């Protein structure tokens, strides 16, 4: 068991400060949660799910503690929150704790024969609130908050037996966001409580809950992935290798399934992209919310965080690259111009506008902000004497050991690293060489640098001087991915048209309706030969565009295509799907398109 925490923890932002696009995205969502907007996150609005005032019937109050807990968690760990406002909010929140330790409706009885949707809603919210209280305690060391968390944890221990068992699991099957995942996601909070208090009862309860996670089926992906993140916390707290093996196995099964989509993450429900699901289960899936398949910001956030946990536990580069692919594509794409996270509707070629705005103020906004500390903590790490650059994201490193700035470059997909202070002796700087690049070169102050290879990293050892500049250039892999998952490098593409998605290094490229409305004129989705056929050169980088962009670190390309509706050639701009964030309106985004090798 980890030692009992006695004071506030060190924030990752004290050592690494985000910059560029990463900082902009963080600021957008943090401003959304703390500033004006609709709805505005006033104390009355946030605390409605624990106060339960009949005069303020806010939606989702039955998930008591869900919004309030997520809000406290996200802002407690944010780089620059509003500590005075948050402190008062937490003080007000604690007064609504019930005598038995729960938050929410005290009249809901927890007996095995009655456990159903209302019970799962309350447990889900209380689980997210427990995590929020412990995040606040981690950031502040507040003893009163830890005591409230302990009382809540004791309530969860009391009802655990009543929520376990085959009868309850069978009753909850197919209930989506009200399913058994509302119970199994308690693992995360119970483990954090056990670590904070040193009380083994909470870890024992978490261990007993873990085997009850049902298989994916048609479940809510957010709850499933949150449970796996909790099991990873349990592994970290206990050192039990079997728990790590279990999560690795489930993660491998997920990314090998149709539920792992080309955008780098998962959809809101398992089964939406699974053709092997039974007709009966597909009907249940369609009836869950009476809406078409869509993604969810919470699920993309969970995917990124779980992959980073697995990478930290194993050191396997595959997990880091899964996190990176989701972050740069699906997670970034999921964020709206306003900063909100939420839902986007899929169709067979990509994404299309939905009938509703899609912004999920009740969950995804907070869970989206909560993801950034985990990302920031992973950009640069220190392993003994070695400083490792793991992700090519703009930031400033100020840990006092080796201070530098890192700025991503678009078309080389690398970075420029500038040393800010002299180092105290020779320091190895290890730079990751990702699998999406066929080569890596390092120049120091304008000259080729001597580099040693250590696993997936290129290492430069030097007594660093202020102003030293390291230019990292990668050779991004250019390829298309078929629906089957097969990947074909552009140099191997034939003259026959194929349906595929196009990648440049870590970025998934698409055509954005707002920028290219003519591309979407009929009959572009009618199928071969009546559709647009994009002409791919052997080197995509030869078609690069140097354009002013809201996302200057993103590559942009211009391709010719044959229009399916009339003779002749036209040209179209392709850019990363994450660039949709910079549009104030929803739009069609084409990802699955028809490609062939360019003539000549």
N, C-alpha and C positions, 0 to 999 in steps of 0.2 A: 504494500500500500504506500502511496505517496505520503510524505510528511504533511501534517496539518498546517494549513496556511494561516499565518498569524498577522499578515498585513497586506497592503495592496501590492499587486503584481506589477512588474515592469511592462509597459505597453510596447508593442512592436514599433509604434510610431516614434518612440524615443530614440531608436537606432536607425530606422529607415523612414524617410519622409517621401511620400509619393509625389510625383510631378507629372506634367504633361496630361495625356488623356486619362490616365489612372486617377490623378488628383481631380480632374474635372468631373469625372463620373462620380467619384465619392462626394464631391461638393454638391453636385446636383441633387443627389438623394438625401444628403444630410440637410440641405437647405429646405428640401420638400418636407422633411419631418419636423423641422423646427421653425419654419417660416410660414408665410401666408400660402393659401392654396385651398382647393375644394376637394374633399373636406379638409378643414384645418385641424391639426392635431393639438387641440386645446386640452387642458387637463380634464375637463368634463367629458370630452370625446374619448380620450385614451382610457379613462378609468370607468367608463360606462359598463364594461363587462365584469367588474367586481362590485361596483356600487349597486347595479340592478335597479335603478330608479325607474318606476313605471312611467314617469313623466318624460323620460328620455330613452325611448325604445330603439336604441341603435341596433342595426343589423349585426348578427353573430354574437349577441350578448350571451347566448347559451354556451358558447365556447369560453367560459369564464377564465379570464387571465391570458387569453391568447394575444390580443392586441396589446394589452398593458404590459405583459411579460416580454413580448418581442421588442416593444418600444424601449423599455428599460434596458434590456440586453444590448440592443444595437447602439444606443447612445452612451451607455456606460463604457463601451469599448471603442467608441469613435475617437478620432484624433483630436477634435476640438468641439466638444459638445457644449451644453449649457449646464455646468455642474450645479449652480444654485437652483435653477428651475427643476432639474432632474431630482435633486435632493428633496425638494418640497413635494414633488410628485410621488416619490417613493414613500415619504412620510404619510401622505394622504392615502396611498394604496394600502399600507399596512393596517389601517383602521378597519378595513373591510374583511379582514380574515375572520372566519367563523370559529366558534369555540372548539370544534373538532379538528381545526387546522386547515380545512379547505377554504377556497375562495369560490363564490358562486352560490347557487341555490342550495340552502341547507336542508330542503325538504326531499331531495332526491335520495332514496334509500339504496344502499349498495348491498343487495342480496343477489346471489347467483341467478335465481329464477326471474329476476326483474331487469337485469342488466341489458340495456339496449342503447339506442341512439342518444337519448339525453345523457346517459352516464358517460358514453364515449366522448361526447362534446365537452362535458365538464372535465374529464380526465385529460383530454388534449390541451385545453386551455390551462389547466393547473400544471401540466407538465412543462409547457412553454414558460409559464410564470416562474416555476421553480428555477429553471435555467436563467431567467432574467434576474431573479433575486441574487443568485450566486455570482452572476457576472458583475452585478453592482457591488457585491461584497468583495469580489476579487479586485475591483478597481479602487475601492475606498476603505476596505477593512471594517466596515460598519457592523458592529456586534449585534445590534437590534435586527438588522436585516438577516443576518445568519440565524438568529433565533427564530425568526418567522419562517425561514426556509426549513429549519429543523422541524417545526410544528407541521408544516405542509408535508414534509417527507414522512413524518409519522402517520399522517392521515393516509398517505398513499400505501404505506406498509399495511395499514388496517384493512384496506379494501382490496389489496392485491389478490388474496385467496378467492374472493368472490368473483373476480374478473378472469380467473384462470379456469381451465377446464374445457373439455370438448363441446359441452352443451352451449356454453357462451360463445365459443369460437364459431360454431355452426350457425348460431343465431345472427352473428355479425357478418357472415360471409356475404360478399357482394354489396356491402353498404358504402363502398368508396371511402370518402373522407370521414365517415362515421364508423369505419371498420375497426378491426382489432389493432391496427397500427396506432390508434389513439392511445391504446394501453401500452404497446411495446415501445413507443417512443419515450416512455417515462425513464428508460434506461439512462439516457444522457443526464437528466437532472439528478437521478439517484446516485450515479457515479460521482458527479461533481460535488454532491452533498457529502458523500463518504470521504472524498479527498479533503474537503474543507473542514470536516469535523473530526476525522479519524475514527468515526463509528463504523464498525464493520457490518452492521445490519443492513446498511443501504447498499453496499456492494454485493452482499449476499442476495438481497432481493433482486437487484439488477441481473445477477447471474442466473437466477431462477426464471426471470422473465424472458431472457434472451432466446431460449429454444422455442418460444411460442410464436415467433414471427412467422406468419404464413408465407407460402411461396408467392411470387409476384401476381399470378392470376390476372385479375382486372383491378388490382388495388390502386390506391392513391400513391403515386411515386414519392411524393414529399414525405409521407409518413414512413414508407418503407426505407428510404435512404436515411431519414433521421434516426431510425432504429439502428441501422448499420453504423452510423456515426457514433451512436451511443455504445455499441459493442466495441468499437475501436477505443473509446475512452475507457471502457472496462478492461480491455487488453493492456492499455498503457498503465492503468492503476494496479493491475494484478500481475502483469508479466506472463499471463497465460497464453502460450503460443497457439493453443488450439482455437482460441477466439480469433486471433489474427488469421489463421488458416481458413476459418469459416467465412470471414468477411472477404478474403481474397477470392475464395471459390465463388461466392455469390456475385462479386463484382465481375469476375471473368465470365460467368454465365450471362450477366446483364449485357456486357459489351459485345458478346457473341450473338446476342438475340436481336430480332427486328425492333425491339423496344429502344435500342441504342440508335439514335437517328443521326443522319449525316451532318447535322448542325453541331454535333459535339456533345449533346446532352440527351435528355429523355423528355417525353411528353407528360401531361398532367396525370394520365392514367396508363398503367401497363395494359397492353392489349390493343391499344388504338392502332398500332402498326403491325400487329401480330396476326397473320393470316390463318394460323393454326388454331385460333380461339374458336370454341364451339359457337354455333349460331345462338344458342340460348344465352351464353355469356356475352356475346356481342350485343344482344338486345338489352341485357342488364347494363352494359357499358354505356349504350346510347341513352338509357333512361336515367342514369345517375344524375346528370345535370341538364339533360335535354339540349345538348349543344354538340357541335362538330368537334373533331379532335383538335386540341390546342396544347400549347406548352404552358409552363408555369414557372415564374421567376424563382419560387421557393425550391422547385426541383432542380433547376440549373444551379442554384446556389449550393444545394446539398451535394450535387454531383462534384462540383469543384472542390468543396471542402473535404468530402470523403476521399477523393483521389489524392489530395494533398496529405491527408492523414496517412493513407497507405504508403505514399512516397516517403514520408518522414519515418515511418516504422520499418520500412524495408530497404530504402535507398534505391529501389528499382526505378529506372528512368521512365518506364512505360507509364507509371502512375502520374508522374510529373507532366508528361506530355498529354495524357488524357485531360488533366486539369487545365493545362494551357490551351488545348484545342477548344474545350468548352468555354473557358473564360473569354478568349479572343473572338469567339464566334457566337455561340448560343447565349451565353450569359450577357455579353455586351449587347447583342442584338435585342435581347429581351427588354432592355431598359428603354423607356420612352424619352422623348425630347424634354419632358417636364422633370425628368429624374426618376419618376415612378418605375417600378417593375410590375409585371403582371402576366397577361395572357395574349398570345397571338394565334390566330386561326390558321391551320394548315390546309392546303389542298395538294393535288398530286404534283404540282410544279414548284411549290415553295410555300409562301405565306400570302394571305389575302386579307383585306380589311374585314373586320368583324362588325356585327350589328351594334355592339357595345364598345365603349372606349377601351376596355381590357385592362385598365389600371387597377391593380389589386391592393387597395389602401389597407385592407384588413390583415395582410400577411406578407406579401412579396416585398413591399417597400422596406419593411424592417429587416426581413431575412436577407434582402439584397445588400443593405448597408452592412449587416453583420458579416458578410462574406469577405469584405475588403481587408480587415485585419489579418485574416488567415493568408490572403494573397500577399500582402505587404511583408509579412513575416517570412515568406518563402522566397522572395526575390533574391536576397543575398543572405547567406548563412555563413557561420564560421565553424570550422571543424578543426579543433586544435589551433595550429599556427596558420592554417589555410583559410583564406576567404574565398567563398564560392559564389559566383554569379550564376544563378539557376534560371532566372526568367529575364527576358530582355524587355523590361518595363521601366519607364522613366522614374527615377527616384534620386534621392540624395542619401548617402550612407554616412552617418555621423556617430559611430560607436566608439571613436577615440583610438581605435586600433589601426584601421586603414579607412580614412575618410575620402569619399569620392562622389562624383555625380555620374549618373548613367543616363544616356539619352538614346532611345531606340532610333534606328535608321530603317527606312521603309523598304527599299528595293533590295538591299543586301540582307534585310531581316536581321541585322546585327545591332551593334551599339557603339557609341563613343563614350569611353570612360575617362574622366578627368580627375586626377588625384588632387585633393585639396590641401593636404599637409604632408610634410616629410614623415616617413615611417621610422620607427625605432628599430632599425636593422632590416634584414632581408625578410620579406613577407611573400609567400606563394599566393598568387592570384589565379584561381582556377575558373575557367570560362567554359560553360557547357556547350558541347557540340550536339545539337538535337538530331534526331533521325530524319527530320523533314529537310535537312540540308545535306548536300553531298560533300561539302568541304568547308573548312574554316581557315581563315588567315588572320594573323594578328600583326599589326604594325604599332611600334612604339616610337612616338615622336617623329613620325614620318618614315621610319625604316622598319624593315622586317624584323620581328622580335624572335629571339630563340624560345622555342616552345617545346615542352615535354608533354607527352600524352599520359594521362592517368584515367583509365576507364572512359567515361563519356565526357571528360573534361580536358581542355588544353591549358597547361599550367605555365605561367610566367613567374619566375622568382627574381626579385630585385629589391634593393633598398630604394624605396620609392621617394621621389622628390615632388614637392608642390609644383603643379603645372604639368607633370607627366601626362601624356595623352595616349590612350590605347584605343586603336581603331580595330573593331572586330567586324570582319566581313564574312558572311556566310553565303553559300551558293544554294539558294532555296530550291527544293525539288518542285517541279511543275508536273502535275498529273491530273487525270480525271478519275473519278470513282463511280463505278457502276452501281446500280440498285442492289446487285448481289454483294457489294462490298469490295469487289475486285478493283485494284488500282492499276492504271496504265499510264506510264510516263508519256509525255507528249511526243517524244522522239519515236515511240513505238506505235503511235496512232495511225490507223489506216485511212483509206479514202472512203470507206463505207460509213454513213452517218450512224452514230450511236447516241443513246440517251445517257447522260452522265452529269455529275457535278464537278466543278473545276476548282482546284486548289493551287495556291501559290504559297509554298512553304506552309506556315501554320494557318494561313487565312483561307476561308471558304469564300469564293467570289460569287456575285450575283448581279443581276440587272435590276435596277430600282426604277419603278414606274414613274416617279416624280421627275427623274432625270432623263428617262428614255421612253416617253409615252408612245412614240411611233412603233417601237418594238412590239408593243402589246396589241397592235391592230390585228383584227381577225385576218387569217385563221391560225394564229401562232400556236394554239394548243390542240389543233385537230389531229395531230399525229402525222407521221411521215406518209407521203412527201409534202403534205400541206402544212408545213410549219417552217420556222426560221432555222436555218442550219448555220451555225457559227463555224468560221474557218480558223483553225488553230495552227499557228506556226510551230516549228520545232522548238523555238525559244520564245516563250510568252513574254519574257522581259524585253524583247525587241519591240514590243508594242506599248511600252510604258508611256504614261502621260505625266508630265510635271504640271500639276494643277494646284491652285490654292484650295485648301480644304480645311474643314473644321477638325479633321483628324489627320494632321500632317504626317504622322508616322505610318499611315496606311498606303499601300501601293494601289495605283489605278492604271487600268489598261484599256486599250481601244482595239476592238476586233471587227473585221468585216463579217457580214453574214448574208446569206441568200434568203430573201423573203419568200415565204411559202404562198403568198397571195398574188404576186406579180413578178415578172422577170426583173432581173437587175440586182445589183449589190448595194448594200447600205453598211453603215458602221454603227457600233454600239459600245458604250462604256461599261466596263465591269469593275466593280470595286467590292471590298469586303462587306459581307452582310451586316456587320456591326455598324456600318455607316448609316443604317436606317435610323439610329438614335438621333441623328442630327436633323431629321425631318420632323416638323411639328404635326404631321398628319400620318395616319396609317396609309399604306400603299401596297400594291402588289409587288412582291419580291420574287423574281424567278431564279431558282437555283438549279432545278433539274431542266436541262436544255439539251438540244441536239448539236453534237459536234462532229467534225471530221477534219482530217489533215488538210491544211491549206494547199491549194494547187501551186506548184513551183517551189 
